[in-house]
Amino acid sequence: MLGTTTLAALPLGNMLFIIIAFLLLMLILKKVAYGPLTKVLDERADKISSDIDGAEAARQEAEELASQRQAELAETRQNATKVVSDAKASAQKQSDLIVAAANDRAASVSQQAQTDAQKLKEDAISGAKNDVAALSVAIASKLMQKELSLNDQQALIDAYISDLETK
């Protein structure tokens, strides 16, 4: 009951003044407080939105850079593998060339050694034949107590050598 008496007790002029003052206060608040507050809140929302967009762009750029680095790393690994493979092939080729050259040299040295050995053998046989012939002539001359002529010595040597060869 108190509420109805308060409303009836307010005269129409006071009520109109309060309504106009309230509306005026709302208009002033809108211009002074609500407008700048709304503007600050809108700016803040725009800043948050642009920060989110910037973060998304940075994330996409980071993903692109990471995938690019992965591709470059894979390419580098592939190149390194190729370099190692080429180096192994080159080393094997050089090794084969060195082994072939060593084998050729060994064959050459072996052939030269065989040639030298054959020559030494022939020289030794020739020297032995000459020594045997000289000894044979010396023994034969002592046995016969006479000197043989050069033709007789040669014939005796040839006969002795042919006798040695058949044995």
QUIDA-V361281 format. One record per helix or strand of 3 or more residues. SS is the DSSP state (helix for helix, strand for strand). FROM is the first residue (numbers start at 0). LEN is the number of residues. If there is no record, write none. Layout:
# QUIDA-V361281
ss,from,len
SS,FROM,LEN
SS,FROM,LEN
This chain:
# QUIDA-V361281
ss,from,len
helix,1,8
helix,11,133
helix,149,17
